[in-house]
């Protein structure tokens, strides 16, 4: 049968690092805000493209729609990849330093 939940807490497989968790939460909030602002841009672009804001020309709305979609889909993926690459590089440097200081 499976292990009780109490036994899982005693294993040393994962040791949380408060600094890394703080960074991950900051990236999560940044991605959420970027996506929300992308939705706002798309809505504003649709409003402009449908001529609901008379002083603004219609093509500007299409530009805002494209920018909003890119901000919702492309930018978050790019930020997450950069964050993961930085974390992997940091772990590799720590392993290399540990290996240099080893026996």
The first five atom37 places (N, CA, C, CB, O) and aatype in JSON, in Angstrom:
{
  "aatype": [20, 20, 20, 20, 20, 20, 20, 20, 20, 20, 20, 20, 20, 20, 20, 20, 20, 20, 20, 20, 20, 20, 20, 20, 20, 20, 20, 20, 20, 20, 20, 20, 20, 20, 20, 20, 20, 20, 20, 20, 20, 20, 20, 20, 20, 20, 20, 20, 20, 20, 20, 20, 20, 20, 20, 20, 20, 20, 20, 20, 20, 20, 20, 20, 20, 20, 20, 20, 20, 20, 20, 20, 20, 20, 20, 20, 20, 20, 20, 20, 20, 20, 20, 20, 20, 20, 20, 20, 20, 20, 20, 20, 20, 20, 20, 20, 20, 20, 20, 20, 20, 20, 20],
  "atom_mask": [
    [1, 1, 1, 1, 1],
    [1, 1, 1, 1, 1],
    [1, 1, 1, 1, 1],
    [1, 1, 1, 1, 1],
    [1, 1, 1, 1, 1],
    [1, 1, 1, 1, 1],
    [1, 1, 1, 1, 1],
    [1, 1, 1, 1, 1],
    [1, 1, 1, 1, 1],
    [1, 1, 1, 1, 1],
    [1, 1, 1, 1, 1],
    [1, 1, 1, 1, 1],
    [1, 1, 1, 1, 1],
    [1, 1, 1, 1, 1],
    [1, 1, 1, 1, 1],
    [1, 1, 1, 1, 1],
    [1, 1, 1, 1, 1],
    [1, 1, 1, 1, 1],
    [1, 1, 1, 1, 1],
    [1, 1, 1, 1, 1],
    [1, 1, 1, 1, 1],
    [1, 1, 1, 1, 1],
    [1, 1, 1, 1, 1],
    [1, 1, 1, 1, 1],
    [1, 1, 1, 1, 1],
    [1, 1, 1, 1, 1],
    [1, 1, 1, 1, 1],
    [1, 1, 1, 1, 1],
    [1, 1, 1, 1, 1],
    [1, 1, 1, 1, 1],
    [1, 1, 1, 1, 1],
    [1, 1, 1, 1, 1],
    [1, 1, 1, 1, 1],
    [1, 1, 1, 1, 1],
    [1, 1, 1, 1, 1],
    [1, 1, 1, 1, 1],
    [1, 1, 1, 1, 1],
    [1, 1, 1, 1, 1],
    [1, 1, 1, 1, 1],
    [1, 1, 1, 1, 1],
    [1, 1, 1, 1, 1],
    [1, 1, 1, 1, 1],
    [1, 1, 1, 1, 1],
    [1, 1, 1, 1, 1],
    [1, 1, 1, 1, 1],
    [1, 1, 1, 1, 1],
    [1, 1, 1, 1, 1],
    [1, 1, 1, 1, 1],
    [1, 1, 1, 1, 1],
    [1, 1, 1, 1, 1],
    [1, 1, 1, 1, 1],
    [1, 1, 1, 1, 1],
    [1, 1, 1, 1, 1],
    [1, 1, 1, 1, 1],
    [1, 1, 1, 1, 1],
    [1, 1, 1, 1, 1],
    [1, 1, 1, 1, 1],
    [1, 1, 1, 1, 1],
    [1, 1, 1, 1, 1],
    [1, 1, 1, 1, 1],
    [1, 1, 1, 1, 1],
    [1, 1, 1, 1, 1],
    [1, 1, 1, 1, 1],
    [1, 1, 1, 1, 1],
    [1, 1, 1, 1, 1],
    [1, 1, 1, 1, 1],
    [1, 1, 1, 1, 1],
    [1, 1, 1, 1, 1],
    [1, 1, 1, 1, 1],
    [1, 1, 1, 1, 1],
    [1, 1, 1, 1, 1],
    [1, 1, 1, 1, 1],
    [1, 1, 1, 1, 1],
    [1, 1, 1, 1, 1],
    [1, 1, 1, 1, 1],
    [1, 1, 1, 1, 1],
    [1, 1, 1, 1, 1],
    [1, 1, 1, 1, 1],
    [1, 1, 1, 1, 1],
    [1, 1, 1, 1, 1],
    [1, 1, 1, 1, 1],
    [1, 1, 1, 1, 1],
    [1, 1, 1, 1, 1],
    [1, 1, 1, 1, 1],
    [1, 1, 1, 1, 1],
    [1, 1, 1, 1, 1],
    [1, 1, 1, 1, 1],
    [1, 1, 1, 1, 1],
    [1, 1, 1, 1, 1],
    [1, 1, 1, 1, 1],
    [1, 1, 1, 1, 1],
    [1, 1, 1, 1, 1],
    [1, 1, 1, 1, 1],
    [1, 1, 1, 1, 1],
    [1, 1, 1, 1, 1],
    [1, 1, 1, 1, 1],
    [1, 1, 1, 1, 1],
    [1, 1, 1, 1, 1],
    [1, 1, 1, 1, 1],
    [1, 1, 1, 1, 1],
    [1, 1, 1, 1, 1],
    [1, 1, 1, 1, 1],
    [1, 1, 1, 1, 1]
  ],
  "atom_positions": [
    [[0.83, -1.18, 0.0], [0.0, 0.0, 0.0], [0.88, 1.25, 0.0], [-0.95, 0.0, 1.21], [2.09, 1.13, 0.17]],
    [[0.31, 2.4, -0.19], [1.1, 3.63, -0.25], [1.5, 4.09, 1.15], [0.32, 4.72, -0.96], [0.93, 3.69, 2.16]],
    [[2.52, 4.96, 1.16], [3.03, 5.48, 2.43], [2.04, 6.46, 3.04], [4.39, 6.15, 2.23], [1.35, 7.18, 2.32]],
    [[1.97, 6.49, 4.35], [1.14, 7.53, 4.98], [1.74, 8.9, 4.71], [1.01, 7.29, 6.5], [2.94, 9.03, 4.44]],
    [[0.92, 9.91, 4.77], [1.36, 11.27, 4.48], [2.44, 11.72, 5.46], [0.18, 12.24, 4.52], [3.35, 12.45, 5.07]],
    [[2.37, 11.3, 6.7], [3.37, 11.7, 7.7], [4.76, 11.22, 7.32], [2.98, 11.17, 9.08], [5.75, 11.9, 7.6]],
    [[4.86, 10.04, 6.69], [6.16, 9.51, 6.31], [6.77, 10.32, 5.16], [6.03, 8.04, 5.91], [7.99, 10.39, 5.04]],
    [[5.95, 10.92, 4.33], [6.47, 11.72, 3.22], [7.18, 12.96, 3.72], [5.33, 12.11, 2.27], [8.16, 13.4, 3.11]],
    [[6.72, 13.53, 4.81], [7.35, 14.74, 5.35], [8.74, 14.46, 5.92], [6.47, 15.34, 6.42], [9.56, 15.37, 6.01]],
    [[9.0, 13.23, 6.3], [10.28, 12.88, 6.91], [11.38, 12.63, 5.87], [10.12, 11.66, 7.8], [12.56, 12.58, 6.22]],
    [[11.01, 12.46, 4.61], [12.01, 12.21, 3.57], [12.78, 13.48, 3.29], [11.34, 11.68, 2.28], [12.26, 14.58, 3.43]],
    [[14.03, 13.31, 2.89], [14.9, 14.45, 2.61], [15.05, 14.72, 1.11], [16.27, 14.22, 3.24], [16.05, 15.3, 0.68]],
    [[14.07, 14.3, 0.31], [14.17, 14.49, -1.13], [14.08, 15.97, -1.5], [13.07, 13.72, -1.83], [14.78, 16.41, -2.42]],
    [[13.26, 16.71, -0.82], [13.04, 18.11, -1.18], [13.21, 18.98, 0.04], [11.64, 18.3, -1.8], [12.55, 18.79, 1.07]],
    [[14.09, 19.94, -0.09], [14.28, 20.92, 0.98], [13.92, 22.28, 0.4], [15.75, 20.9, 1.55], [14.64, 22.79, -0.46]],
    [[12.82, 22.87, 0.84], [12.42, 24.15, 0.25], [13.4, 25.27, 0.57], [11.03, 24.53, 0.74], [13.91, 25.38, 1.68]],
    [[13.65, 26.09, -0.43], [14.51, 27.25, -0.27], [13.62, 28.49, -0.28], [15.61, 27.32, -1.39], [13.02, 28.8, -1.31]],
    [[13.52, 29.2, 0.84], [12.6, 30.34, 0.89], [12.91, 31.42, -0.15], [12.65, 30.96, 2.27], [11.99, 32.06, -0.67]],
    [[14.17, 31.62, -0.47], [14.53, 32.64, -1.47], [14.03, 32.24, -2.86], [16.05, 32.85, -1.49], [13.5, 33.07, -3.6]],
    [[14.22, 30.97, -3.22], [13.76, 30.5, -4.53], [12.24, 30.5, -4.62], [14.3, 29.08, -4.81], [11.69, 30.8, -5.68]],
    [[11.57, 30.17, -3.54], [10.11, 30.21, -3.53], [9.61, 31.64, -3.68], [9.56, 29.59, -2.23], [8.61, 31.88, -4.35]],
    [[10.3, 32.58, -3.07], [9.93, 33.99, -3.19], [10.09, 34.45, -4.64], [10.78, 34.87, -2.24], [9.25, 35.18, -5.16]],
    [[11.18, 34.03, -5.28], [11.4, 34.39, -6.69], [10.32, 33.77, -7.58], [12.8, 33.92, -7.15], [9.82, 34.43, -8.5]],
    [[9.97, 32.52, -7.32], [8.95, 31.85, -8.13], [7.6, 32.53, -7.97], [8.84, 30.37, -7.74], [6.86, 32.68, -8.95]],
    [[7.26, 32.94, -6.76], [6.0, 33.65, -6.54], [6.01, 34.99, -7.27], [5.75, 33.87, -5.05], [4.99, 35.4, -7.83]],
    [[7.13, 35.67, -7.27], [7.23, 36.96, -7.97], [7.05, 36.77, -9.47], [8.59, 37.64, -7.67], [6.37, 37.57, -10.12]],
    [[7.64, 35.72, -10.03], [7.49, 35.44, -11.46], [6.04, 35.09, -11.77], [8.43, 34.3, -11.9], [5.5, 35.52, -12.79]],
    [[5.41, 34.32, -10.9], [4.01, 33.95, -11.1], [3.12, 35.19, -11.14], [3.55, 33.0, -9.98], [2.27, 35.31, -12.03]],
    [[3.3, 36.1, -10.2], [2.49, 37.32, -10.17], [2.78, 38.2, -11.38], [2.75, 38.11, -8.87], [1.87, 38.81, -11.94]],
    [[4.04, 38.27, -11.79], [4.39, 39.05, -12.97], [3.69, 38.5, -14.21], [5.91, 39.05, -13.17], [3.15, 39.27, -15.0]],
    [[3.7, 37.19, -14.37], [3.04, 36.56, -15.52], [1.53, 36.82, -15.46], [3.33, 35.03, -15.54], [0.92, 37.09, -16.49]],
    [[0.95, 36.73, -14.29], [-0.49, 36.96, -14.15], [-0.87, 38.39, -14.54], [-0.95, 36.66, -12.72], [-1.85, 38.61, -15.23]],
    [[-0.08, 39.35, -14.08], [-0.36, 40.75, -14.39], [-0.16, 41.02, -15.89], [0.54, 41.69, -13.56], [-0.96, 41.74, -16.5]],
    [[0.88, 40.45, -16.47], [1.13, 40.63, -17.9], [-0.02, 40.07, -18.72], [2.45, 39.96, -18.31], [-0.46, 40.71, -19.68]],
    [[-0.52, 38.89, -18.35], [-1.64, 38.31, -19.09], [-2.91, 39.14, -18.93], [-1.89, 36.88, -18.62], [-3.66, 39.32, -19.88]],
    [[-3.15, 39.63, -17.73], [-4.33, 40.47, -17.49], [-4.26, 41.75, -18.32], [-4.45, 40.8, -15.99], [-5.26, 42.17, -18.9]],
    [[-3.1, 42.37, -18.36], [-2.94, 43.58, -19.17], [-3.08, 43.26, -20.67], [-1.58, 44.23, -18.89], [-3.53, 44.11, -21.44]],
    [[-2.68, 42.06, -21.07], [-2.88, 41.64, -22.46], [-4.36, 41.55, -22.8], [-2.2, 40.3, -22.71], [-4.78, 41.93, -23.89]],
    [[-5.15, 41.03, -21.87], [-6.6, 40.96, -22.07], [-7.18, 42.37, -22.21], [-7.29, 40.2, -20.9], [-8.04, 42.61, -23.05]],
    [[-6.7, 43.28, -21.37], [-7.17, 44.67, -21.44], [-6.82, 45.28, -22.8], [-6.56, 45.52, -20.29], [-7.64, 45.98, -23.39]],
    [[-5.61, 45.02, -23.28], [-5.22, 45.54, -24.6], [-6.1, 44.98, -25.72], [-3.76, 45.2, -24.88], [-6.5, 45.71, -26.62]],
    [[-6.41, 43.7, -25.65], [-7.27, 43.09, -26.67], [-8.66, 43.72, -26.63], [-7.36, 41.56, -26.47], [-9.24, 44.02, -27.67]],
    [[-9.19, 43.92, -25.43], [-10.53, 44.52, -25.32], [-10.52, 45.96, -25.83], [-11.01, 44.49, -23.86], [-11.45, 46.37, -26.52]],
    [[-9.49, 46.72, -25.5], [-9.38, 48.08, -25.99], [-9.23, 48.1, -27.51], [-8.19, 48.8, -25.34], [-9.83, 48.93, -28.19]],
    [[-8.43, 47.18, -28.04], [-8.26, 47.07, -29.48], [-9.56, 46.74, -30.19], [-7.22, 46.03, -29.82], [-9.86, 47.29, -31.25]],
    [[-10.34, 45.82, -29.61], [-11.64, 45.5, -30.2], [-12.57, 46.7, -30.18], [-12.28, 44.33, -29.46], [-13.3, 46.94, -31.14]],
    [[-12.55, 47.44, -29.1], [-13.39, 48.63, -29.0], [-13.01, 49.65, -30.06], [-13.27, 49.26, -27.6], [-13.88, 50.25, -30.69]],
    [[-11.72, 49.83, -30.27], [-11.26, 50.78, -31.28], [-11.56, 50.26, -32.69], [-9.75, 51.05, -31.13], [-12.0, 51.03, -33.55]],
    [[-11.33, 48.97, -32.92], [-11.55, 48.39, -34.25], [-13.02, 48.44, -34.65], [-11.04, 46.94, -34.3], [-13.33, 48.54, -35.84]],
    [[-13.91, 48.37, -33.69], [-15.35, 48.43, -33.98], [-15.88, 49.86, -34.0], [-16.12, 47.61, -32.96], [-17.09, 50.07, -34.01]],
    [[-14.98, 50.84, -34.01], [-15.32, 52.27, -34.07], [-16.19, 52.73, -32.91], [-16.03, 52.57, -35.37], [-17.06, 53.58, -33.09]],
    [[-15.95, 52.2, -31.73], [-16.67, 52.66, -30.54], [-15.97, 53.85, -29.89], [-16.8, 51.51, -29.52], [-16.56, 54.54, -29.06]],
    [[-14.72, 54.09, -30.26], [-13.98, 55.27, -29.82], [-13.7, 56.12, -31.06], [-12.63, 54.88, -29.06], [-12.69, 55.91, -31.73]],
    [[-14.57, 57.07, -31.36], [-14.51, 57.8, -32.63], [-13.19, 58.52, -32.94], [-15.58, 58.8, -32.66], [-12.78, 58.49, -34.1]],
    [[-12.5, 59.15, -32.0], [-11.31, 59.91, -32.42], [-10.12, 59.03, -32.8], [-10.91, 60.84, -31.32], [-9.14, 59.54, -33.35]],
    [[-10.18, 57.74, -32.51], [-9.04, 56.85, -32.78], [-9.32, 56.07, -34.07], [-8.79, 55.86, -31.58], [-10.41, 55.51, -34.22]],
    [[-8.36, 56.02, -35.01], [-8.59, 55.29, -36.26], [-8.64, 53.77, -36.03], [-7.48, 55.62, -37.27], [-8.01, 53.25, -35.11]],
    [[-9.41, 53.09, -36.87], [-9.61, 51.65, -36.74], [-8.36, 50.8, -36.78], [-10.51, 51.2, -37.79], [-8.24, 49.86, -35.99]],
    [[-7.4, 51.09, -37.69], [-6.19, 50.24, -37.75], [-5.4, 50.22, -36.44], [-5.29, 50.72, -38.86], [-4.7, 49.25, -36.16]],
    [[-5.5, 51.28, -35.65], [-4.8, 51.27, -34.36], [-5.37, 50.18, -33.45], [-4.93, 52.65, -33.67], [-4.65, 49.6, -32.64]],
    [[-6.66, 49.9, -33.61], [-7.28, 48.83, -32.82], [-6.72, 47.47, -33.16], [-8.78, 48.83, -33.04], [-6.5, 46.63, -32.28]],
    [[-6.48, 47.24, -34.45], [-5.91, 45.96, -34.87], [-4.49, 45.79, -34.34], [-5.93, 45.84, -36.4], [-4.08, 44.68, -33.98]],
    [[-3.76, 46.86, -34.3], [-2.39, 46.81, -33.75], [-2.46, 46.46, -32.27], [-1.65, 48.17, -33.95], [-1.67, 45.64, -31.78]],
    [[-3.39, 47.07, -31.54], [-3.53, 46.77, -30.12], [-3.97, 45.32, -29.89], [-4.54, 47.73, -29.47], [-3.53, 44.68, -28.93]],
    [[-4.83, 44.81, -30.75], [-5.25, 43.41, -30.63], [-4.05, 42.48, -30.79], [-6.34, 43.07, -31.68], [-3.88, 41.54, -30.01]],
    [[-3.23, 42.73, -31.8], [-2.04, 41.89, -32.03], [-1.07, 41.99, -30.85], [-1.33, 42.31, -33.34], [-0.54, 40.98, -30.4]],
    [[-0.84, 43.21, -30.36], [0.06, 43.38, -29.21], [-0.5, 42.69, -27.97], [0.29, 44.87, -28.92], [0.25, 42.07, -27.21]],
    [[-1.8, 42.79, -27.75], [-2.43, 42.14, -26.6], [-2.33, 40.63, -26.66], [-3.87, 42.55, -26.49], [-2.04, 39.98, -25.65]],
    [[-2.56, 40.07, -27.85], [-2.43, 38.62, -27.99], [-0.99, 38.15, -27.77], [-2.91, 38.18, -29.38], [-0.76, 37.12, -27.13]],
    [[-0.05, 38.92, -28.28], [1.37, 38.57, -28.06], [1.7, 38.68, -26.58], [2.3, 39.5, -28.88], [2.45, 37.86, -26.04]],
    [[1.14, 39.68, -25.92], [1.41, 39.86, -24.49], [0.78, 38.73, -23.67], [0.88, 41.22, -24.02], [1.31, 38.36, -22.62]],
    [[-0.32, 38.19, -24.12], [-0.96, 37.1, -23.38], [-0.29, 35.75, -23.63], [-2.43, 37.01, -23.75], [-0.23, 34.93, -22.72]],
    [[0.21, 35.51, -24.84], [0.7, 34.18, -25.18], [2.21, 34.08, -25.34], [0.07, 33.73, -26.44], [2.79, 33.1, -24.89]],
    [[2.85, 35.04, -25.95], [4.27, 34.93, -26.25], [5.14, 35.4, -25.08], [4.61, 35.73, -27.51], [6.06, 34.71, -24.67]],
    [[4.84, 36.57, -24.55], [5.66, 37.16, -23.5], [5.75, 36.29, -22.23], [5.11, 38.52, -23.14], [6.85, 36.14, -21.7]],
    [[4.64, 35.72, -21.73], [4.77, 34.87, -20.55], [5.66, 33.64, -20.77], [3.41, 34.41, -20.11], [6.43, 33.27, -19.89]],
    [[5.55, 33.03, -21.94], [6.39, 31.85, -22.23], [7.86, 32.26, -22.26], [5.98, 31.2, -23.58], [8.71, 31.54, -21.74]],
    [[8.15, 33.4, -22.86], [9.53, 33.88, -22.93], [10.08, 34.16, -21.53], [9.61, 35.15, -23.8], [11.22, 33.8, -21.24]],
    [[9.3, 34.8, -20.68], [9.74, 35.11, -19.31], [9.98, 33.82, -18.52], [8.71, 35.99, -18.59], [10.97, 33.71, -17.8]],
    [[9.08, 32.87, -18.64], [9.23, 31.61, -17.91], [10.48, 30.87, -18.37], [7.98, 30.71, -18.1], [11.22, 30.33, -17.55]],
    [[10.73, 30.85, -19.67], [11.93, 30.17, -20.18], [13.21, 30.84, -19.66], [11.93, 30.16, -21.71], [14.16, 30.16, -19.3]],
    [[13.22, 32.17, -19.64], [14.4, 32.87, -19.11], [14.59, 32.56, -17.64], [14.26, 34.38, -19.32], [15.72, 32.37, -17.18]],
    [[13.5, 32.5, -16.88], [13.57, 32.19, -15.46], [14.1, 30.78, -15.23], [12.19, 32.35, -14.8], [14.96, 30.56, -14.37]],
    [[13.6, 29.83, -16.0], [14.05, 28.44, -15.84], [15.52, 28.3, -16.23], [13.18, 27.49, -16.69], [16.28, 27.61, -15.55]],
    [[15.92, 28.96, -17.33], [17.33, 28.9, -17.74], [18.24, 29.48, -16.66], [17.54, 29.66, -19.06], [19.32, 28.95, -16.4]],
    [[17.81, 30.57, -16.03], [18.61, 31.17, -14.96], [18.72, 30.22, -13.77], [18.0, 32.5, -14.52], [19.78, 30.1, -13.17]],
    [[17.62, 29.56, -13.43], [17.65, 28.61, -12.31], [18.55, 27.42, -12.61], [16.23, 28.12, -12.0], [19.31, 26.98, -11.74]],
    [[18.49, 26.89, -13.83], [19.32, 25.75, -14.21], [20.79, 26.16, -14.2], [18.92, 25.2, -15.61], [21.64, 25.41, -13.71]],
    [[21.1, 27.34, -14.73], [22.48, 27.81, -14.73], [22.98, 28.01, -13.3], [22.6, 29.13, -15.51], [24.14, 27.71, -13.0]],
    [[22.12, 28.5, -12.44], [22.49, 28.69, -11.03], [22.8, 27.36, -10.35], [21.37, 29.42, -10.27], [23.77, 27.25, -9.6]],
    [[21.97, 26.34, -10.64], [22.21, 25.02, -10.06], [23.49, 24.39, -10.6], [21.02, 24.09, -10.33], [24.22, 23.73, -9.86]],
    [[23.76, 24.58, -11.89], [24.99, 24.04, -12.5], [26.23, 24.7, -11.9], [24.98, 24.25, -14.02], [27.23, 24.04, -11.64]],
    [[26.15, 26.02, -11.67], [27.28, 26.71, -11.05], [27.49, 26.22, -9.63], [27.05, 28.23, -11.06], [28.63, 26.09, -9.18]],
    [[26.41, 25.96, -8.91], [26.53, 25.45, -7.54], [27.15, 24.05, -7.54], [25.15, 25.42, -6.84], [27.97, 23.74, -6.68]],
    [[26.75, 23.21, -8.5], [27.34, 21.88, -8.59], [28.82, 21.95, -8.95], [26.59, 21.04, -9.63], [29.63, 21.2, -8.4]],
    [[29.17, 22.85, -9.87], [30.57, 23.0, -10.26], [31.41, 23.5, -9.09], [30.69, 23.97, -11.44], [32.53, 23.04, -8.89]],
    [[30.88, 24.44, -8.32], [31.61, 24.93, -7.17], [31.74, 23.85, -6.1], [30.92, 26.18, -6.59], [32.75, 23.76, -5.41]],
    [[30.71, 23.05, -5.97], [30.75, 21.94, -5.0], [31.77, 20.9, -5.42], [29.36, 21.3, -4.85], [32.48, 20.34, -4.59]],
    [[31.83, 20.63, -6.73], [32.8, 19.67, -7.26], [34.24, 20.18, -7.12], [32.51, 19.36, -8.72], [35.15, 19.39, -6.87]],
    [[34.45, 21.47, -7.26], [35.79, 22.05, -7.12], [36.25, 22.02, -5.69], [35.81, 23.47, -7.63], [37.45, 21.88, -5.43]],
    [[35.33, 22.15, -4.75], [35.68, 22.13, -3.33], [35.7, 20.74, -2.73], [34.72, 22.99, -2.56], [36.04, 20.56, -1.57]],
    [[35.32, 19.74, -3.54], [35.22, 18.36, -3.07], [36.58, 17.73, -2.82], [34.47, 17.53, -4.08], [37.58, 18.45, -2.71]],
    [[36.63, 16.4, -2.72], [37.87, 15.68, -2.4], [38.89, 15.83, -3.39], [37.63, 14.28, -2.21], [39.98, 15.27, -3.25]]
  ]
}
